[in-house]
Amino acid sequence: MSARPTADQIATMRRFSRFYTRQLGLLVEGFLKSEFSLTEGRVLYELAHRDGLTAADLARELGLDAGYLSRILKRFEARGFLGRATAAGDGRQAVLAMTDEGRAAFQPLDQASEAEVATLLAGLSEAERRQLVAAMSTVERLLGGRTEPRVPYLLRPLQTGDIGWIIRRQGMLYAEEFGWDETFEALVAEIAAAFVKNHDPRTERCWIAEREGEIVGSVFVVRQSDAVAKLRLLYVEPSARGLGIGRRLVDESIRFARARHYQTLTLWTNDILASARRIYEEAGFRLVQEERHHSFGKDLVGQNWDLELRNGNIRALNSEASQT
């Protein structure tokens, strides 16, 4: 069971709630300077954008008291904003439908809301807007139980600023997920710095996974010898896991190594990284050596995995995770 939230965490969330309601003007008497309350505006929005709703649907999804919602709907009916029809297959249920009069009443609200948000965003740079939208998506996912949408992503080459990001994120993620200390971040920094200093594009490559303008994963292939390449620093952000990004990064690494006529693609990982090991095993890597060691503040079992590249088949990969 999770520990009880701290007083600071509770206070921060309450402060954000006060800030957000003030920013959107939700404390004024009329929603968006209209005759409607905030709740009435929210009900109108649902009616305007969804078909086949019942009063029970609205009450459940908006978390409203059934009696309170019933009074709102009756007022809308009296003003000609709303009609009802018997639900197909269930004579006890009435389907709600917004009339043309209701849509005409809602349109100014919709336009005012869009203009207000546009004004808030106008003062931010494009990078700041992406950061804000990503943060809002995180809040919605964590508090609303919403799963991450399968949003497309792209793979691109390394760019200025990516190395610092990778070092910071991997240091933070492994500390959060496995309790590894700062010596792991130092190792990532050493590997990444060596890649930049010694990079030969003919024999080495880095892929950055980007989604909605944000880095969500990466992997490196580096030359170990004329015959052997090494896969390093694979990771995927928690928010992007389940999208096949880790699988794709390993696929690209294998294709690159084979195209550059390496005979073997090797990697080092730890047995605690079970999801990563499944990726490698399903890709055709085999465990060739393991050894206990004490690193990053933990007792671990290090593993060396090899993939012989003379076999042209690239097996399907079905999961992803992070490893070094």
For each residue, the residues with C-beta under 8 A, 3 or more apart:
1:
2:
3:
4:
5: 9 10
6: 9 10
7: 10 11
8: 11 12
9: 5 6 12 13
10: 5 6 7 13 14
11: 7 8 14 15
12: 8 9 15 16
13: 9 10 16 17
14: 10 11 17 18
15: 11 12 18 19
16: 12 13 19 20
17: 13 14 20 21
18: 14 15 21 22
19: 15 16 22 23
20: 16 17 23 24
21: 17 18 24 26 27
22: 18 19 25 26 27
23: 19 20 120
24: 20 21 116
25: 22 28 32 116
26: 21 22 31 38
27: 21 22
28: 25 31 33
29:
30: 33 34 35 36 37
31: 26 28 34 36 37 38 40 41 109
32: 25 41 109 112 113 116
33: 28 30 112
34: 30 31 41 108 109 112
35: 30
36: 30 31 40 41 44 109
37: 30 31 40 41
38: 26 31 41 42
39: 42 43 62 64 68 72
40: 31 36 37 43 44 72
41: 31 32 34 36 37 38 44 45 109
42: 38 39 45 46 62
43: 39 40 46 47 58 62 69 72 73 76
44: 36 40 41 47 48 76 81 98 102 105 106 109
45: 41 42 48 49 106 109 110
46: 42 43 49 50 53 58 61 62
47: 43 44 50 53 76 81 82 96 97 98 102 106
48: 44 45 98 102 103 106 110
49: 45 46
50: 46 47 53
51: 97
52: 87 95
53: 46 47 50 57 58 95 96
54: 57 58 87 93 94 95 96
55: 58 59 66 69 70 73 94 96
56: 59 60 66 93
57: 53 54 60 61
58: 43 46 53 54 55 61 62 64 69 96
59: 55 56 62 63 64 65 66 69
60: 56 57 63
61: 46 57 58
62: 39 42 43 46 58 59 69
63: 59 60
64: 39 58 59 68 69
65: 59 68 69
66: 55 56 59 69 70
67: 70 71
68: 39 64 65 71 72
69: 43 55 58 59 62 64 65 66 72 73
70: 55 66 67 73 74
71: 67 68 74 75
72: 39 40 43 68 69 75 76
73: 43 55 69 70 76 77 82 96
74: 70 71 77 78
75: 71 72 78 79
76: 43 44 47 72 73 79 81 82 102
77: 73 74 80 81 82 83 84
78: 74 75
79: 75 76 101 105
80: 77 99 101 102
81: 44 47 76 77 98 99 101 102 105
82: 47 73 76 77 96 97 98 99 102
83: 77 96 97 98 99
84: 77 94 95 96 97
85: 94 95 97
86: 90 91 93 94 95
87: 52 54 90 91 93 94 95
88:
89:
90: 86 87 93
91: 86 87
92:
93: 54 56 86 87 90
94: 54 55 84 85 86 87
95: 52 53 54 84 85 86 87
96: 47 53 54 55 58 73 82 83 84
97: 47 51 82 83 84 85
98: 44 47 48 81 82 83 102 103 106
99: 80 81 82 83 102 103
100: 103 104
101: 79 80 81 104 105
102: 44 47 48 76 80 81 82 98 99 105 106
103: 48 98 99 100 106 107
104: 100 101 107
105: 44 79 81 101 102 108 109
106: 44 45 47 48 98 102 103 109 110
107: 103 104 110 111
108: 34 105 111 112
109: 31 32 34 36 41 44 45 105 106 112 113
110: 45 48 106 107 113 114
111: 107 108 114 115
112: 32 33 34 108 109 115 116
113: 32 109 110 116 117
114: 110 111 117 118
115: 111 112 118 119
116: 24 25 32 112 113 119 120
117: 113 114 120 121
118: 114 115 121 122
119: 115 116 122
120: 23 116 117 123
121: 117 118 124 129 132
122: 118 119
123: 120
124: 121 128 129 132
125: 128 129
126: 129 130
127: 130 131 213
128: 124 125 131 132
129: 121 124 125 126 132 133
130: 126 127 133 134 212 213 214
131: 127 128 134 135 214
132: 121 124 128 129 135 136
133: 129 130 136 137 212
134: 130 131 137 138 212 213 214
135: 131 132 138 139
136: 132 133 139 140
137: 133 134 140 141
138: 134 135 141 142 239
139: 135 136 142 143
140: 136 137 143 144 146
141: 137 138 144 145 146 147 148 239
142: 138 139
143: 139 140
144: 140 141
145: 141
146: 140 141
147: 141 242
148: 141 151 239 240 242 243
149:
150: 242 243
151: 148 211 212 243
152: 211
153: 209 210 211 216 240 243 245
154: 209 210 211
155: 207 208 209 210 248 249 252
156: 159 207 208 210
157: 205 206 207 208
158: 162 163 206 208
159: 156 162 208
160:
161: 164 165
162: 158 159 165 166 206 208 215 218
163: 158 166 167 192 193 195 196
164: 161 167 168
165: 161 162 168 169 215
166: 162 163 169 170 188 192 215 218 233 235
167: 163 164 170 171 185 188 189 192
168: 164 165 171 172 185
169: 165 166 172 173 215 235 237
170: 166 167 173 174 184 185 188 233 235 322 324
171: 167 168 174 175 182 184 185 188
172: 168 169 175 176
173: 169 170 176 177 235 237 238 322
174: 170 171 177 178 180 184 185 296 322
175: 171 172 178 179 180 181 182 184 185
176: 172 173
177: 173 174 322
178: 174 175 272 296 298
179: 175 297 298
180: 174 175 183 184 296 297 298
181: 175 184 296 297
182: 171 175 185 186
183: 180 186 187 295 296 297
184: 170 171 174 175 180 181 187 188 295 296 324
185: 167 168 170 171 174 175 182 188 189
186: 182 183 189 190
187: 183 184 190 191 296 324
188: 166 167 170 171 184 185 191 192 233 324
189: 167 185 186 192 193
190: 186 187 193 194
191: 187 188 194 195 220 232 233 324
192: 163 166 167 188 189 195 196 220 233
193: 163 189 190 196 197
194: 190 191 197 198 222
195: 163 191 192 198 199 204 206 220 222 232
196: 163 192 193 199
197: 193 194
198: 194 195
199: 195 196 204
200: 203 204 223
201: 204 205
202: 260
203: 200 223 229 260
204: 195 199 200 201 220 221 222 223 229
205: 157 201 220 221 253 256
206: 157 158 162 195 218 219 220 221
207: 155 156 157 218 219 249 252 253
208: 155 156 157 158 159 162 215 217 218
209: 153 154 155 215 216 217 218 236 240 245 248 249
210: 153 154 155 156 213 214 215 216
211: 151 152 153 154 214 216 240 243 245
212: 130 133 134 151
213: 127 130 134 210
214: 130 131 134 210 211 237
215: 162 165 166 169 208 209 210 218 237
216: 153 209 210 211 236 237 239 240 245
217: 208 209 234 235 236 237 240 245 246 249
218: 162 166 206 207 208 209 215 233 234 235 249
219: 206 207 231 232 233 234 235 249 250 252 253
220: 191 192 195 204 205 206 231 232 233
221: 204 205 206 229 230 231 232 253 256 257 265
222: 194 195 204 229 230 232
223: 200 203 204 229 230
224: 228 229 230 266
225: 228
226:
227: 262 263 264
228: 224 225 262 263 264 265 266
229: 203 204 221 222 223 224 257 260 262 264 265 266
230: 221 222 223 224 265 266 267 268
231: 219 220 221 234 250 253 257 265 266 267
232: 191 195 219 220 221 222 267 324
233: 166 170 188 191 192 218 219 220 324
234: 217 218 219 231 246 249 250 276 322 323 324
235: 166 169 170 173 217 218 219 322 323
236: 209 216 217 240 241 245 246 249 320 321 322
237: 169 173 214 215 216 217 240 241
238: 173 241
239: 138 141 148 216
240: 148 153 209 211 216 217 236 237 243 245
241: 236 237 238 245 246 320 321
242: 147 148 150 320
243: 148 150 151 153 211 240
244: 247 248 320
245: 153 209 211 216 217 236 240 241 248 249 320
246: 217 234 236 241 249 250 275 276 279 317 319 320 321 322
247: 244 250 251 279 317 318 319 320
248: 155 209 244 245 251 252
249: 155 207 209 217 218 219 234 236 245 246 252 253 320
250: 219 231 234 246 247 253 254 279 280 283 317
251: 247 248 254 255 283 314 317
252: 155 207 219 248 249 255 256
253: 205 207 219 221 231 249 250 256 257 265
254: 250 251 257 258 265 283 307 309 314
255: 251 252 258 259 314
256: 205 221 252 253 259 260
257: 221 229 231 253 254 260 262 265 309
258: 254 255 261 262 309 312
259: 255 256
260: 202 203 229 256 257
261: 258
262: 227 228 229 257 258 265 309
263: 227 228 308 309 310
264: 227 228 229 306 307 308 309
265: 221 228 229 230 231 253 254 257 262 285 306 307 309
266: 224 228 229 230 231 304 305 306 307
267: 230 231 232 280 285 304 305 323
268: 230 302 303 304 305 324
269: 273 276 277 280 302 303 305 323 324
270: 273 300 301 302 303 323
271: 274 277 290 300 301 302 303
272: 178 300 301
273: 269 270 276 277 321 322 323
274: 271 277 278 321
275: 246 278 279 319 320 321
276: 234 246 269 273 279 280 320 321 322 323
277: 269 271 273 274 280 281 303 305 323
278: 274 275 281 282 318 319 321
279: 246 247 250 275 276 282 283 317 319 320 321
280: 250 267 269 276 277 283 285 305 307
281: 277 278 285 286 287 305
282: 278 279 315 316 317 318 319
283: 250 251 254 279 280 307 314 315 317
284: 307 308 311 313 314 315
285: 265 267 280 281 305 306 307
286: 281 305 306 307
287: 281 290 303 304 305
288: 304 305 306
289: 303 304
290: 271 287 301 302 303 304
291: 301 302
292: 299 300 301 302
293: 299 300 301 302
294: 298 299 300
295: 183 184 298 300 302
296: 174 178 180 181 183 184 187 300
297: 179 180 181 183
298: 178 179 180 294 295
299: 292 293 294
300: 270 271 272 292 293 294 295 296
301: 270 271 272 290 291 292 293
302: 268 269 270 271 290 291 292 293 295
303: 268 269 270 271 277 287 289 290
304: 266 267 268 287 288 289 290
305: 266 267 268 269 277 280 281 285 286 287 288
306: 264 265 266 285 286 288
307: 254 264 265 266 280 283 284 285 286
308: 263 264 284 311
309: 254 257 258 262 263 264 265
310: 263
311: 284 308
312: 258
313: 284
314: 251 254 255 283 284
315: 282 283 284
316: 282
317: 246 247 250 251 279 282 283 320
318: 247 278 282
319: 246 247 275 278 279 282
320: 236 241 242 244 245 246 247 249 275 276 279 317
321: 236 241 246 273 274 275 276 278 279
322: 170 173 174 177 234 235 236 246 273 276
323: 234 235 267 269 270 273 276 277
324: 170 184 187 188 191 232 233 234 268 269
